[in-house]
Amino acid sequence: MSTQAVRRTGIGRRAAALIAAAAAAGAVTALPVQARAAEGAGGTAAPAYAFDGSAQRIQGAASSLDAKPLTTGRTYRDTLKKDGKVYYRVDLDAKRNTYVSVVAVPKPGGKVEYGDGFKVSIQDNSGTDCGYQDVDFGSGQYARPLAAYARRIVDPDSSSCQKQGAYYVLVERETAAASTPDEWELELRYVTEPLLRQPGPTALPSAWPSATPAPPAGGQQKRQGGAGFHEAVSLREGEWRADIRPGQTLFYRVPVDWGQQLFASAELGSGAEGDSVSNALTLSLDNPALGFVDMNTVRYDGKPATLALDPLRPVAHENRTSYEEATSGMRFAGWYYLSATLSPEVAAEYGDKPVPLTLRVNVEGSPKQAPAYDGDPGIFSVTADDREAAANGSAAASTTSNSTMKVVAAAGIGTGTVLLLGLGAWTLLARRRA
């Protein structure tokens, strides 16, 4: 072999390495999607809950004085034992309202009883509850993700929970003796809401539109849901077709602006008739801070089965003055989350195969002017980008990390450019030597 041939071989190897590196840099953003596609292909088990990949691991404390702090805007992961309780710490001022949400995720296929669930609360250093919410599986007695939030509202007319300083988030689990004792995974979020520049209305209208609207126009469109809140697929008003497997939960989100009203229903498609499965489908609604709003279930016997959430008041700041959870939950604009779960018992009667599911979503009313917040409302608003995401069906993760992905893409392009320039230099050198 000639010297010239050896040089060309060496240059070829370097070029191949550069090309491979450039290809790897350009494919950075595609790998997660490809991995998820491969993971779901050909499997028989219902997809597992998709946690926020950026969530930070944290360990809840047995005592409030040992509680580790949460940072606003961050997502955390922890576990909760049977009948366990854990504390976290938040340092609060008197300038913003606080919401800490918890998503509890039992292991799929576990046994749960009526009343199993958890409570999340924010307490001051005297143990006084500032705000809490408790949720359970209700009549849909099968393991699925549950969401709830605790809140601390700044209120000059209140004498409790108004001081600046340390507060404690307490998460308590209640589990029946016959239920599966496995640990639950937890996903925690801590967000804040600015106060109003001036006090707004506090009285709720005595009359409001509660009649169910006509089915949304435009015909049925295909849109498969995500596997978690972080991957919730965006919807606008319409009729949306998906497939759901026994034991699976599909997550969606709908932008609802100030003054708008959300109506949602779900229908399981017909199949081979068989014995009735009670509470076969559960449809739940959570607000932009992942606070529980409403839930309903329906039985299934192979014939079409339909359920609807109760009519909800239009989104308004004054809704928070209500003691009714469904009204209080409609307290701010933003993304509202719908989750649909099909009971694993359906598999025993109808086989472990997908069942046709249709979601019908109506968003009634024109957007009204937002309340005069004393600062950026952040997630408690609906933007033009949100409406575009709803029209396109973008997943929550893709829209919230858009700026990050732009940086990664730019870095990939920059790296690829440098590598290609290096490849060009090697080629030029080879020609000159030749």
Disulfide bonds with the S-S distance in Angstrom:
Cys130-Cys161 2.16
